Amino acid sequence: MAYGSSDYAIREGMDLIQKEYGQEVDYMRIRAYPFAQEIHDYVASHERVYVVEQDRDAQLASLLKLDLPASQVVKLRNILHYNGLPLDAQTVVEEFAAQEGLTSVAACRLKTWKCTRAPSPHKARSGLVFLGMTRVQTCSKAEGNWFHGHSSTGTKTESHRTSGP
């Protein structure tokens, strides 16, 4: 979730996340306070919700925490930008990837690697007031092969061998 002039950086960041990490994400722009019911519904329908702000004190996230039920507050994560420069898409993408533990698809493309994807445990998309993830993909080295994506239980599905560029 975000508001104001963060909008353009987030929209561009969504495209970069799709291209660099292969992740589907959602976005909701907040336009007014007090918050509408749609914001509550959005947070409830996601596993993780990133609140992107251009201030040090996370004012929007603080207002959301006061307004949302306690069961939904735990879904909120912050992406804060306050170095005096305008927010750019790359900053959003880097912080999002760091918090999700993602590695770029390009970084995983070695000579030979094995790609696996873990199924999403819920039909609800991962929560973001700025972005929504359907699955998390990471790279890890195991048994001499690079695995792209894994579930928390280590179960591997949709396995196929791919050669890099």
CNS distance restraints for C-alpha pairs under 8 A (distance, minus, plus):
assign (resid   1 and name CA) (resid  27 and name CA) 6.13 0.50 0.50
assign (resid   1 and name CA) (resid  28 and name CA) 5.05 0.50 0.50
assign (resid   1 and name CA) (resid  29 and name CA) 5.73 0.50 0.50
assign (resid   1 and name CA) (resid  30 and name CA) 6.73 0.50 0.50
assign (resid   1 and name CA) (resid  49 and name CA) 7.21 0.50 0.50
assign (resid   1 and name CA) (resid  50 and name CA) 6.14 0.50 0.50
assign (resid   1 and name CA) (resid  51 and name CA) 4.70 0.50 0.50
assign (resid   1 and name CA) (resid  52 and name CA) 6.07 0.50 0.50
assign (resid   1 and name CA) (resid 128 and name CA) 6.26 0.50 0.50
assign (resid   1 and name CA) (resid 129 and name CA) 3.09 0.50 0.50
assign (resid   1 and name CA) (resid 130 and name CA) 3.37 0.50 0.50
assign (resid   1 and name CA) (resid 131 and name CA) 6.97 0.50 0.50
assign (resid   2 and name CA) (resid   6 and name CA) 6.39 0.50 0.50
assign (resid   2 and name CA) (resid   7 and name CA) 6.82 0.50 0.50
assign (resid   2 and name CA) (resid  28 and name CA) 6.84 0.50 0.50
assign (resid   2 and name CA) (resid  29 and name CA) 5.20 0.50 0.50
assign (resid   2 and name CA) (resid  30 and name CA) 5.92 0.50 0.50
assign (resid   2 and name CA) (resid  51 and name CA) 5.90 0.50 0.50
assign (resid   2 and name CA) (resid  52 and name CA) 5.14 0.50 0.50
assign (resid   2 and name CA) (resid  53 and name CA) 6.34 0.50 0.50
assign (resid   2 and name CA) (resid 129 and name CA) 6.81 0.50 0.50
assign (resid   2 and name CA) (resid 130 and name CA) 5.90 0.50 0.50
assign (resid   3 and name CA) (resid   7 and name CA) 6.52 0.50 0.50
assign (resid   3 and name CA) (resid  29 and name CA) 5.40 0.50 0.50
assign (resid   3 and name CA) (resid  30 and name CA) 4.99 0.50 0.50
assign (resid   3 and name CA) (resid  31 and name CA) 6.20 0.50 0.50
assign (resid   3 and name CA) (resid  53 and name CA) 7.65 0.50 0.50
assign (resid   4 and name CA) (resid  30 and name CA) 7.98 0.50 0.50
assign (resid   4 and name CA) (resid  31 and name CA) 7.52 0.50 0.50
assign (resid   6 and name CA) (resid  10 and name CA) 6.24 0.50 0.50
assign (resid   6 and name CA) (resid  52 and name CA) 7.49 0.50 0.50
assign (resid   6 and name CA) (resid  53 and name CA) 7.16 0.50 0.50
assign (resid   6 and name CA) (resid  54 and name CA) 7.36 0.50 0.50
assign (resid   6 and name CA) (resid  87 and name CA) 6.49 0.50 0.50
assign (resid   7 and name CA) (resid  11 and name CA) 6.21 0.50 0.50
assign (resid   7 and name CA) (resid  29 and name CA) 7.05 0.50 0.50
assign (resid   8 and name CA) (resid  12 and name CA) 6.26 0.50 0.50
assign (resid   8 and name CA) (resid  89 and name CA) 7.97 0.50 0.50
assign (resid   9 and name CA) (resid  13 and name CA) 5.92 0.50 0.50
assign (resid   9 and name CA) (resid  87 and name CA) 6.37 0.50 0.50
assign (resid   9 and name CA) (resid  88 and name CA) 5.03 0.50 0.50
assign (resid   9 and name CA) (resid  89 and name CA) 4.37 0.50 0.50
assign (resid   9 and name CA) (resid  92 and name CA) 7.45 0.50 0.50
assign (resid  10 and name CA) (resid  14 and name CA) 6.09 0.50 0.50
assign (resid  10 and name CA) (resid  88 and name CA) 7.97 0.50 0.50
assign (resid  10 and name CA) (resid  89 and name CA) 5.98 0.50 0.50
assign (resid  10 and name CA) (resid  92 and name CA) 6.86 0.50 0.50
assign (resid  10 and name CA) (resid 130 and name CA) 7.47 0.50 0.50
assign (resid  11 and name CA) (resid  15 and name CA) 6.80 0.50 0.50
assign (resid  11 and name CA) (resid  27 and name CA) 7.98 0.50 0.50
assign (resid  11 and name CA) (resid  89 and name CA) 7.83 0.50 0.50
assign (resid  12 and name CA) (resid  16 and name CA) 6.46 0.50 0.50
assign (resid  12 and name CA) (resid  89 and name CA) 5.68 0.50 0.50
assign (resid  13 and name CA) (resid  17 and name CA) 6.08 0.50 0.50
assign (resid  13 and name CA) (resid  89 and name CA) 4.47 0.50 0.50
assign (resid  13 and name CA) (resid  90 and name CA) 6.54 0.50 0.50
assign (resid  13 and name CA) (resid  92 and name CA) 6.24 0.50 0.50
assign (resid  13 and name CA) (resid  93 and name CA) 5.63 0.50 0.50
assign (resid  14 and name CA) (resid  18 and name CA) 6.31 0.50 0.50
assign (resid  14 and name CA) (resid  25 and name CA) 6.48 0.50 0.50
assign (resid  14 and name CA) (resid  26 and name CA) 7.92 0.50 0.50
assign (resid  14 and name CA) (resid  93 and name CA) 7.79 0.50 0.50
assign (resid  14 and name CA) (resid 131 and name CA) 7.65 0.50 0.50
assign (resid  15 and name CA) (resid  19 and name CA) 6.26 0.50 0.50
assign (resid  16 and name CA) (resid  20 and name CA) 5.76 0.50 0.50
assign (resid  16 and name CA) (resid  21 and name CA) 7.89 0.50 0.50
assign (resid  16 and name CA) (resid  89 and name CA) 7.89 0.50 0.50
assign (resid  16 and name CA) (resid  90 and name CA) 7.99 0.50 0.50
assign (resid  16 and name CA) (resid  93 and name CA) 7.07 0.50 0.50
assign (resid  17 and name CA) (resid  21 and name CA) 5.33 0.50 0.50
assign (resid  17 and name CA) (resid  22 and name CA) 6.58 0.50 0.50
assign (resid  17 and name CA) (resid  23 and name CA) 6.07 0.50 0.50
assign (resid  17 and name CA) (resid  24 and name CA) 7.76 0.50 0.50
assign (resid  17 and name CA) (resid  25 and name CA) 7.88 0.50 0.50
assign (resid  17 and name CA) (resid  93 and name CA) 6.30 0.50 0.50
assign (resid  18 and name CA) (resid  22 and name CA) 4.51 0.50 0.50
assign (resid  18 and name CA) (resid  23 and name CA) 4.88 0.50 0.50
assign (resid  18 and name CA) (resid  24 and name CA) 6.04 0.50 0.50
assign (resid  18 and name CA) (resid  25 and name CA) 7.69 0.50 0.50
assign (resid  19 and name CA) (resid  23 and name CA) 7.92 0.50 0.50
assign (resid  20 and name CA) (resid 104 and name CA) 5.40 0.50 0.50
assign (resid  20 and name CA) (resid 105 and name CA) 5.86 0.50 0.50
assign (resid  20 and name CA) (resid 106 and name CA) 7.03 0.50 0.50
assign (resid  21 and name CA) (resid 102 and name CA) 7.20 0.50 0.50
assign (resid  21 and name CA) (resid 103 and name CA) 7.03 0.50 0.50
assign (resid  21 and name CA) (resid 104 and name CA) 5.15 0.50 0.50
assign (resid  21 and name CA) (resid 105 and name CA) 5.44 0.50 0.50
assign (resid  21 and name CA) (resid 137 and name CA) 7.63 0.50 0.50
assign (resid  22 and name CA) (resid 105 and name CA) 7.34 0.50 0.50
assign (resid  23 and name CA) (resid 133 and name CA) 6.48 0.50 0.50
assign (resid  23 and name CA) (resid 134 and name CA) 7.32 0.50 0.50
assign (resid  23 and name CA) (resid 135 and name CA) 7.20 0.50 0.50
assign (resid  23 and name CA) (resid 136 and name CA) 7.49 0.50 0.50
assign (resid  24 and name CA) (resid 132 and name CA) 6.95 0.50 0.50
assign (resid  24 and name CA) (resid 133 and name CA) 5.72 0.50 0.50
assign (resid  24 and name CA) (resid 134 and name CA) 6.36 0.50 0.50
assign (resid  25 and name CA) (resid 131 and name CA) 4.73 0.50 0.50
assign (resid  25 and name CA) (resid 132 and name CA) 4.19 0.50 0.50
assign (resid  25 and name CA) (resid 133 and name CA) 5.07 0.50 0.50
assign (resid  25 and name CA) (resid 134 and name CA) 7.47 0.50 0.50
assign (resid  26 and name CA) (resid 128 and name CA) 6.84 0.50 0.50
assign (resid  26 and name CA) (resid 129 and name CA) 7.88 0.50 0.50
assign (resid  26 and name CA) (resid 130 and name CA) 6.45 0.50 0.50
assign (resid  26 and name CA) (resid 131 and name CA) 4.23 0.50 0.50
assign (resid  26 and name CA) (resid 132 and name CA) 4.36 0.50 0.50
assign (resid  26 and name CA) (resid 133 and name CA) 7.33 0.50 0.50
assign (resid  27 and name CA) (resid 128 and name CA) 6.95 0.50 0.50
assign (resid  27 and name CA) (resid 129 and name CA) 6.15 0.50 0.50
assign (resid  27 and name CA) (resid 130 and name CA) 4.31 0.50 0.50
assign (resid  27 and name CA) (resid 131 and name CA) 4.78 0.50 0.50
assign (resid  27 and name CA) (resid 132 and name CA) 6.98 0.50 0.50
assign (resid  28 and name CA) (resid 129 and name CA) 5.62 0.50 0.50
assign (resid  28 and name CA) (resid 130 and name CA) 5.59 0.50 0.50
assign (resid  28 and name CA) (resid 131 and name CA) 7.68 0.50 0.50
assign (resid  29 and name CA) (resid 129 and name CA) 7.82 0.50 0.50
assign (resid  29 and name CA) (resid 130 and name CA) 7.38 0.50 0.50
assign (resid  35 and name CA) (resid  39 and name CA) 6.54 0.50 0.50
assign (resid  35 and name CA) (resid  67 and name CA) 7.70 0.50 0.50
assign (resid  36 and name CA) (resid  40 and name CA) 7.38 0.50 0.50
assign (resid  37 and name CA) (resid  41 and name CA) 6.32 0.50 0.50
assign (resid  38 and name CA) (resid  42 and name CA) 6.01 0.50 0.50
assign (resid  39 and name CA) (resid  43 and name CA) 6.28 0.50 0.50
assign (resid  40 and name CA) (resid  44 and name CA) 6.14 0.50 0.50
assign (resid  40 and name CA) (resid  68 and name CA) 6.70 0.50 0.50
assign (resid  41 and name CA) (resid  45 and name CA) 6.20 0.50 0.50
assign (resid  42 and name CA) (resid  46 and name CA) 6.70 0.50 0.50
assign (resid  42 and name CA) (resid 127 and name CA) 7.83 0.50 0.50
assign (resid  42 and name CA) (resid 129 and name CA) 7.28 0.50 0.50
assign (resid  43 and name CA) (resid  47 and name CA) 7.88 0.50 0.50
assign (resid  43 and name CA) (resid  48 and name CA) 7.90 0.50 0.50
assign (resid  43 and name CA) (resid  49 and name CA) 6.55 0.50 0.50
assign (resid  43 and name CA) (resid  72 and name CA) 6.77 0.50 0.50
assign (resid  43 and name CA) (resid  75 and name CA) 7.62 0.50 0.50
assign (resid  43 and name CA) (resid 127 and name CA) 6.15 0.50 0.50
assign (resid  43 and name CA) (resid 128 and name CA) 6.93 0.50 0.50
assign (resid  43 and name CA) (resid 129 and name CA) 6.62 0.50 0.50
assign (resid  44 and name CA) (resid  72 and name CA) 6.48 0.50 0.50
assign (resid  44 and name CA) (resid 127 and name CA) 7.82 0.50 0.50
assign (resid  45 and name CA) (resid 124 and name CA) 5.46 0.50 0.50
assign (resid  45 and name CA) (resid 125 and name CA) 6.44 0.50 0.50
assign (resid  45 and name CA) (resid 126 and name CA) 7.70 0.50 0.50
assign (resid  45 and name CA) (resid 127 and name CA) 6.75 0.50 0.50
assign (resid  46 and name CA) (resid  75 and name CA) 8.00 0.50 0.50
assign (resid  46 and name CA) (resid 124 and name CA) 5.70 0.50 0.50
assign (resid  46 and name CA) (resid 125 and name CA) 4.77 0.50 0.50
assign (resid  46 and name CA) (resid 126 and name CA) 4.25 0.50 0.50
assign (resid  46 and name CA) (resid 127 and name CA) 3.15 0.50 0.50
assign (resid  46 and name CA) (resid 128 and name CA) 6.41 0.50 0.50
assign (resid  46 and name CA) (resid 132 and name CA) 6.43 0.50 0.50
assign (resid  47 and name CA) (resid  75 and name CA) 6.28 0.50 0.50
assign (resid  47 and name CA) (resid 124 and name CA) 7.04 0.50 0.50
assign (resid  47 and name CA) (resid 125 and name CA) 6.24 0.50 0.50
assign (resid  47 and name CA) (resid 126 and name CA) 3.82 0.50 0.50
assign (resid  47 and name CA) (resid 127 and name CA) 4.06 0.50 0.50
assign (resid  47 and name CA) (resid 128 and name CA) 7.59 0.50 0.50
assign (resid  47 and name CA) (resid 132 and name CA) 7.84 0.50 0.50
assign (resid  47 and name CA) (resid 133 and name CA) 8.00 0.50 0.50
assign (resid  48 and name CA) (resid  75 and name CA) 4.74 0.50 0.50
assign (resid  48 and name CA) (resid  76 and name CA) 6.22 0.50 0.50
assign (resid  48 and name CA) (resid  77 and name CA) 7.21 0.50 0.50
assign (resid  48 and name CA) (resid 126 and name CA) 4.98 0.50 0.50
assign (resid  48 and name CA) (resid 127 and name CA) 3.31 0.50 0.50
assign (resid  48 and name CA) (resid 128 and name CA) 5.15 0.50 0.50
assign (resid  48 and name CA) (resid 132 and name CA) 6.98 0.50 0.50
assign (resid  48 and name CA) (resid 133 and name CA) 7.73 0.50 0.50
assign (resid  49 and name CA) (resid  75 and name CA) 5.62 0.50 0.50
assign (resid  49 and name CA) (resid  76 and name CA) 4.81 0.50 0.50
assign (resid  49 and name CA) (resid  77 and name CA) 5.96 0.50 0.50
assign (resid  49 and name CA) (resid 126 and name CA) 7.29 0.50 0.50
assign (resid  49 and name CA) (resid 127 and name CA) 4.00 0.50 0.50
assign (resid  49 and name CA) (resid 128 and name CA) 2.68 0.50 0.50
assign (resid  49 and name CA) (resid 129 and name CA) 4.68 0.50 0.50
assign (resid  49 and name CA) (resid 130 and name CA) 6.56 0.50 0.50
assign (resid  49 and name CA) (resid 131 and name CA) 6.53 0.50 0.50
assign (resid  49 and name CA) (resid 132 and name CA) 6.88 0.50 0.50
assign (resid  50 and name CA) (resid  76 and name CA) 5.86 0.50 0.50
assign (resid  50 and name CA) (resid  77 and name CA) 4.68 0.50 0.50
assign (resid  50 and name CA) (resid  78 and name CA) 5.52 0.50 0.50
assign (resid  50 and name CA) (resid  79 and name CA) 6.59 0.50 0.50
assign (resid  50 and name CA) (resid 127 and name CA) 7.30 0.50 0.50
assign (resid  50 and name CA) (resid 128 and name CA) 4.45 0.50 0.50
assign (resid  50 and name CA) (resid 129 and name CA) 5.25 0.50 0.50
assign (resid  50 and name CA) (resid 130 and name CA) 5.27 0.50 0.50
assign (resid  50 and name CA) (resid 131 and name CA) 6.24 0.50 0.50
assign (resid  51 and name CA) (resid  60 and name CA) 7.48 0.50 0.50
assign (resid  51 and name CA) (resid  61 and name CA) 6.23 0.50 0.50
assign (resid  51 and name CA) (resid  76 and name CA) 6.85 0.50 0.50
assign (resid  51 and name CA) (resid  77 and name CA) 6.06 0.50 0.50
assign (resid  51 and name CA) (resid  78 and name CA) 4.95 0.50 0.50
assign (resid  51 and name CA) (resid  79 and name CA) 6.00 0.50 0.50
assign (resid  51 and name CA) (resid 128 and name CA) 7.02 0.50 0.50
assign (resid  51 and name CA) (resid 129 and name CA) 5.50 0.50 0.50
assign (resid  51 and name CA) (resid 130 and name CA) 5.81 0.50 0.50
assign (resid  52 and name CA) (resid  78 and name CA) 6.13 0.50 0.50
assign (resid  52 and name CA) (resid  79 and name CA) 4.68 0.50 0.50
assign (resid  52 and name CA) (resid  80 and name CA) 5.98 0.50 0.50
assign (resid  52 and name CA) (resid  81 and name CA) 7.92 0.50 0.50
assign (resid  52 and name CA) (resid  92 and name CA) 7.80 0.50 0.50
assign (resid  52 and name CA) (resid 130 and name CA) 6.56 0.50 0.50
assign (resid  53 and name CA) (resid  58 and name CA) 6.52 0.50 0.50
assign (resid  53 and name CA) (resid  60 and name CA) 7.24 0.50 0.50
assign (resid  53 and name CA) (resid  78 and name CA) 7.69 0.50 0.50
assign (resid  53 and name CA) (resid  79 and name CA) 6.34 0.50 0.50
assign (resid  53 and name CA) (resid  80 and name CA) 5.07 0.50 0.50
assign (resid  53 and name CA) (resid  81 and name CA) 6.25 0.50 0.50
assign (resid  54 and name CA) (resid  80 and name CA) 5.86 0.50 0.50
assign (resid  54 and name CA) (resid  81 and name CA) 4.67 0.50 0.50
assign (resid  54 and name CA) (resid  82 and name CA) 5.49 0.50 0.50
assign (resid  54 and name CA) (resid  87 and name CA) 6.89 0.50 0.50
assign (resid  55 and name CA) (resid  59 and name CA) 7.50 0.50 0.50
assign (resid  55 and name CA) (resid  80 and name CA) 6.20 0.50 0.50
assign (resid  55 and name CA) (resid  81 and name CA) 5.96 0.50 0.50
assign (resid  55 and name CA) (resid  82 and name CA) 5.02 0.50 0.50
assign (resid  56 and name CA) (resid  80 and name CA) 6.32 0.50 0.50
assign (resid  56 and name CA) (resid  81 and name CA) 6.93 0.50 0.50
assign (resid  56 and name CA) (resid  82 and name CA) 5.59 0.50 0.50
assign (resid  58 and name CA) (resid  62 and name CA) 6.16 0.50 0.50
assign (resid  58 and name CA) (resid  78 and name CA) 7.32 0.50 0.50
assign (resid  58 and name CA) (resid  80 and name CA) 6.92 0.50 0.50
assign (resid  59 and name CA) (resid  63 and name CA) 6.32 0.50 0.50
assign (resid  60 and name CA) (resid  64 and name CA) 6.21 0.50 0.50
assign (resid  61 and name CA) (resid  65 and name CA) 6.11 0.50 0.50
assign (resid  61 and name CA) (resid  76 and name CA) 7.53 0.50 0.50
assign (resid  61 and name CA) (resid  78 and name CA) 7.23 0.50 0.50
assign (resid  62 and name CA) (resid  66 and name CA) 6.41 0.50 0.50
assign (resid  63 and name CA) (resid  67 and name CA) 6.27 0.50 0.50
assign (resid  64 and name CA) (resid  68 and name CA) 5.87 0.50 0.50
assign (resid  64 and name CA) (resid  73 and name CA) 7.74 0.50 0.50
assign (resid  65 and name CA) (resid  69 and name CA) 7.83 0.50 0.50
assign (resid  65 and name CA) (resid  70 and name CA) 7.79 0.50 0.50
assign (resid  65 and name CA) (resid  73 and name CA) 5.58 0.50 0.50
assign (resid  68 and name CA) (resid  72 and name CA) 6.19 0.50 0.50
assign (resid  68 and name CA) (resid  73 and name CA) 6.18 0.50 0.50
assign (resid  69 and name CA) (resid  73 and name CA) 6.46 0.50 0.50
assign (resid  70 and name CA) (resid  74 and name CA) 7.05 0.50 0.50
assign (resid  72 and name CA) (resid  76 and name CA) 7.60 0.50 0.50
assign (resid  75 and name CA) (resid 127 and name CA) 6.87 0.50 0.50
assign (resid  76 and name CA) (resid 128 and name CA) 7.42 0.50 0.50
assign (resid  76 and name CA) (resid 129 and name CA) 7.90 0.50 0.50
assign (resid  79 and name CA) (resid  92 and name CA) 7.13 0.50 0.50
assign (resid  79 and name CA) (resid  95 and name CA) 6.59 0.50 0.50
assign (resid  79 and name CA) (resid  96 and name CA) 7.39 0.50 0.50
assign (resid  81 and name CA) (resid  87 and name CA) 6.56 0.50 0.50
assign (resid  87 and name CA) (resid  91 and name CA) 7.04 0.50 0.50
assign (resid  87 and name CA) (resid  92 and name CA) 7.81 0.50 0.50
assign (resid  88 and name CA) (resid  92 and name CA) 6.80 0.50 0.50
assign (resid  89 and name CA) (resid  93 and name CA) 6.20 0.50 0.50
assign (resid  90 and name CA) (resid  94 and name CA) 5.99 0.50 0.50
assign (resid  91 and name CA) (resid  95 and name CA) 6.18 0.50 0.50
assign (resid  92 and name CA) (resid  96 and name CA) 6.02 0.50 0.50
assign (resid  93 and name CA) (resid  97 and name CA) 5.99 0.50 0.50
assign (resid  94 and name CA) (resid  98 and name CA) 6.07 0.50 0.50
assign (resid  95 and name CA) (resid  99 and name CA) 6.20 0.50 0.50
assign (resid  96 and name CA) (resid 100 and name CA) 6.14 0.50 0.50
assign (resid  97 and name CA) (resid 101 and name CA) 5.75 0.50 0.50
assign (resid  97 and name CA) (resid 102 and name CA) 4.89 0.50 0.50
assign (resid  97 and name CA) (resid 103 and name CA) 7.20 0.50 0.50
assign (resid  98 and name CA) (resid 102 and name CA) 6.42 0.50 0.50
assign (resid 100 and name CA) (resid 136 and name CA) 7.27 0.50 0.50
assign (resid 101 and name CA) (resid 138 and name CA) 6.69 0.50 0.50
assign (resid 102 and name CA) (resid 136 and name CA) 7.30 0.50 0.50
assign (resid 102 and name CA) (resid 137 and name CA) 6.22 0.50 0.50
assign (resid 102 and name CA) (resid 138 and name CA) 4.96 0.50 0.50
assign (resid 102 and name CA) (resid 139 and name CA) 7.55 0.50 0.50
assign (resid 103 and name CA) (resid 107 and name CA) 6.72 0.50 0.50
assign (resid 103 and name CA) (resid 108 and name CA) 7.29 0.50 0.50
assign (resid 103 and name CA) (resid 137 and name CA) 7.67 0.50 0.50
assign (resid 103 and name CA) (resid 138 and name CA) 5.47 0.50 0.50
assign (resid 103 and name CA) (resid 139 and name CA) 6.06 0.50 0.50
assign (resid 104 and name CA) (resid 108 and name CA) 6.66 0.50 0.50
assign (resid 105 and name CA) (resid 109 and name CA) 6.61 0.50 0.50
assign (resid 108 and name CA) (resid 113 and name CA) 7.69 0.50 0.50
assign (resid 108 and name CA) (resid 139 and name CA) 6.40 0.50 0.50
assign (resid 108 and name CA) (resid 146 and name CA) 7.23 0.50 0.50
assign (resid 108 and name CA) (resid 148 and name CA) 7.18 0.50 0.50
assign (resid 109 and name CA) (resid 113 and name CA) 6.90 0.50 0.50
assign (resid 109 and name CA) (resid 163 and name CA) 7.40 0.50 0.50
assign (resid 109 and name CA) (resid 164 and name CA) 4.69 0.50 0.50
assign (resid 109 and name CA) (resid 165 and name CA) 7.00 0.50 0.50
assign (resid 110 and name CA) (resid 163 and name CA) 7.37 0.50 0.50
assign (resid 110 and name CA) (resid 164 and name CA) 5.27 0.50 0.50
assign (resid 110 and name CA) (resid 165 and name CA) 7.82 0.50 0.50
assign (resid 111 and name CA) (resid 163 and name CA) 5.69 0.50 0.50
assign (resid 111 and name CA) (resid 164 and name CA) 5.05 0.50 0.50
assign (resid 111 and name CA) (resid 165 and name CA) 7.63 0.50 0.50
assign (resid 112 and name CA) (resid 145 and name CA) 7.48 0.50 0.50
assign (resid 112 and name CA) (resid 146 and name CA) 7.73 0.50 0.50
assign (resid 112 and name CA) (resid 161 and name CA) 7.23 0.50 0.50
assign (resid 112 and name CA) (resid 162 and name CA) 6.14 0.50 0.50
assign (resid 112 and name CA) (resid 163 and name CA) 4.75 0.50 0.50
assign (resid 112 and name CA) (resid 164 and name CA) 6.15 0.50 0.50
assign (resid 113 and name CA) (resid 145 and name CA) 5.53 0.50 0.50
assign (resid 113 and name CA) (resid 146 and name CA) 4.73 0.50 0.50
assign (resid 113 and name CA) (resid 147 and name CA) 6.55 0.50 0.50
assign (resid 113 and name CA) (resid 148 and name CA) 7.95 0.50 0.50
assign (resid 113 and name CA) (resid 161 and name CA) 6.08 0.50 0.50
assign (resid 113 and name CA) (resid 162 and name CA) 5.84 0.50 0.50
assign (resid 113 and name CA) (resid 163 and name CA) 6.52 0.50 0.50
assign (resid 113 and name CA) (resid 164 and name CA) 7.57 0.50 0.50
assign (resid 114 and name CA) (resid 145 and name CA) 6.12 0.50 0.50
assign (resid 114 and name CA) (resid 146 and name CA) 5.56 0.50 0.50
assign (resid 114 and name CA) (resid 147 and name CA) 5.08 0.50 0.50
assign (resid 114 and name CA) (resid 148 and name CA) 6.71 0.50 0.50
assign (resid 114 and name CA) (resid 159 and name CA) 6.79 0.50 0.50
assign (resid 114 and name CA) (resid 160 and name CA) 5.85 0.50 0.50
assign (resid 114 and name CA) (resid 161 and name CA) 4.66 0.50 0.50
assign (resid 114 and name CA) (resid 162 and name CA) 6.26 0.50 0.50
assign (resid 115 and name CA) (resid 146 and name CA) 7.46 0.50 0.50
assign (resid 115 and name CA) (resid 147 and name CA) 5.25 0.50 0.50
assign (resid 115 and name CA) (resid 148 and name CA) 4.68 0.50 0.50
assign (resid 115 and name CA) (resid 149 and name CA) 6.95 0.50 0.50
assign (resid 115 and name CA) (resid 158 and name CA) 7.72 0.50 0.50
assign (resid 115 and name CA) (resid 159 and name CA) 5.62 0.50 0.50
assign (resid 115 and name CA) (resid 160 and name CA) 5.61 0.50 0.50
assign (resid 115 and name CA) (resid 161 and name CA) 6.37 0.50 0.50
assign (resid 115 and name CA) (resid 162 and name CA) 7.20 0.50 0.50
assign (resid 116 and name CA) (resid 147 and name CA) 6.10 0.50 0.50
assign (resid 116 and name CA) (resid 148 and name CA) 5.51 0.50 0.50
assign (resid 116 and name CA) (resid 149 and name CA) 5.42 0.50 0.50
assign (resid 116 and name CA) (resid 150 and name CA) 6.48 0.50 0.50
assign (resid 116 and name CA) (resid 156 and name CA) 5.81 0.50 0.50
assign (resid 116 and name CA) (resid 157 and name CA) 5.65 0.50 0.50
assign (resid 116 and name CA) (resid 158 and name CA) 5.58 0.50 0.50
assign (resid 116 and name CA) (resid 159 and name CA) 4.72 0.50 0.50
assign (resid 116 and name CA) (resid 160 and name CA) 7.03 0.50 0.50
assign (resid 117 and name CA) (resid 137 and name CA) 6.97 0.50 0.50
assign (resid 117 and name CA) (resid 148 and name CA) 7.03 0.50 0.50
assign (resid 117 and name CA) (resid 149 and name CA) 5.02 0.50 0.50
assign (resid 117 and name CA) (resid 150 and name CA) 5.86 0.50 0.50
assign (resid 117 and name CA) (resid 151 and name CA) 7.51 0.50 0.50
assign (resid 117 and name CA) (resid 156 and name CA) 6.54 0.50 0.50
assign (resid 117 and name CA) (resid 157 and name CA) 5.70 0.50 0.50
assign (resid 117 and name CA) (resid 158 and name CA) 6.13 0.50 0.50
assign (resid 117 and name CA) (resid 159 and name CA) 7.41 0.50 0.50
assign (resid 118 and name CA) (resid 135 and name CA) 7.39 0.50 0.50
assign (resid 118 and name CA) (resid 136 and name CA) 7.98 0.50 0.50
assign (resid 118 and name CA) (resid 149 and name CA) 6.51 0.50 0.50
assign (resid 118 and name CA) (resid 150 and name CA) 5.27 0.50 0.50
assign (resid 118 and name CA) (resid 151 and name CA) 4.79 0.50 0.50
assign (resid 118 and name CA) (resid 155 and name CA) 6.98 0.50 0.50
assign (resid 118 and name CA) (resid 156 and name CA) 6.19 0.50 0.50
assign (resid 118 and name CA) (resid 157 and name CA) 6.09 0.50 0.50
assign (resid 119 and name CA) (resid 135 and name CA) 7.14 0.50 0.50
assign (resid 119 and name CA) (resid 151 and name CA) 7.47 0.50 0.50
assign (resid 119 and name CA) (resid 157 and name CA) 7.64 0.50 0.50
assign (resid 120 and name CA) (resid 134 and name CA) 6.44 0.50 0.50
assign (resid 120 and name CA) (resid 135 and name CA) 5.55 0.50 0.50
assign (resid 124 and name CA) (resid 134 and name CA) 7.82 0.50 0.50
assign (resid 125 and name CA) (resid 132 and name CA) 5.87 0.50 0.50
assign (resid 125 and name CA) (resid 133 and name CA) 5.77 0.50 0.50
assign (resid 125 and name CA) (resid 134 and name CA) 4.90 0.50 0.50
assign (resid 126 and name CA) (resid 132 and name CA) 4.76 0.50 0.50
assign (resid 126 and name CA) (resid 133 and name CA) 4.33 0.50 0.50
assign (resid 126 and name CA) (resid 134 and name CA) 5.46 0.50 0.50
assign (resid 126 and name CA) (resid 135 and name CA) 7.46 0.50 0.50
assign (resid 127 and name CA) (resid 131 and name CA) 6.67 0.50 0.50
assign (resid 127 and name CA) (resid 132 and name CA) 4.73 0.50 0.50
assign (resid 127 and name CA) (resid 133 and name CA) 6.61 0.50 0.50
assign (resid 128 and name CA) (resid 132 and name CA) 4.72 0.50 0.50
assign (resid 128 and name CA) (resid 133 and name CA) 7.68 0.50 0.50
assign (resid 136 and name CA) (resid 149 and name CA) 6.90 0.50 0.50
assign (resid 137 and name CA) (resid 148 and name CA) 6.22 0.50 0.50
assign (resid 137 and name CA) (resid 149 and name CA) 4.00 0.50 0.50
assign (resid 137 and name CA) (resid 150 and name CA) 6.70 0.50 0.50
assign (resid 138 and name CA) (resid 147 and name CA) 7.91 0.50 0.50
assign (resid 138 and name CA) (resid 148 and name CA) 5.53 0.50 0.50
assign (resid 138 and name CA) (resid 149 and name CA) 4.55 0.50 0.50
assign (resid 138 and name CA) (resid 150 and name CA) 6.92 0.50 0.50
assign (resid 139 and name CA) (resid 146 and name CA) 6.60 0.50 0.50
assign (resid 139 and name CA) (resid 147 and name CA) 5.64 0.50 0.50
assign (resid 139 and name CA) (resid 148 and name CA) 4.59 0.50 0.50
assign (resid 139 and name CA) (resid 149 and name CA) 5.92 0.50 0.50
assign (resid 140 and name CA) (resid 146 and name CA) 5.85 0.50 0.50
assign (resid 140 and name CA) (resid 147 and name CA) 5.55 0.50 0.50
assign (resid 140 and name CA) (resid 148 and name CA) 6.83 0.50 0.50
assign (resid 140 and name CA) (resid 149 and name CA) 7.79 0.50 0.50
assign (resid 141 and name CA) (resid 145 and name CA) 5.93 0.50 0.50
assign (resid 141 and name CA) (resid 146 and name CA) 4.76 0.50 0.50
assign (resid 141 and name CA) (resid 147 and name CA) 6.30 0.50 0.50
assign (resid 142 and name CA) (resid 146 and name CA) 6.39 0.50 0.50
assign (resid 142 and name CA) (resid 147 and name CA) 6.98 0.50 0.50
assign (resid 150 and name CA) (resid 154 and name CA) 5.96 0.50 0.50
assign (resid 150 and name CA) (resid 155 and name CA) 6.82 0.50 0.50
assign (resid 150 and name CA) (resid 156 and name CA) 6.24 0.50 0.50
assign (resid 151 and name CA) (resid 155 and name CA) 5.77 0.50 0.50
assign (resid 151 and name CA) (resid 156 and name CA) 7.05 0.50 0.50
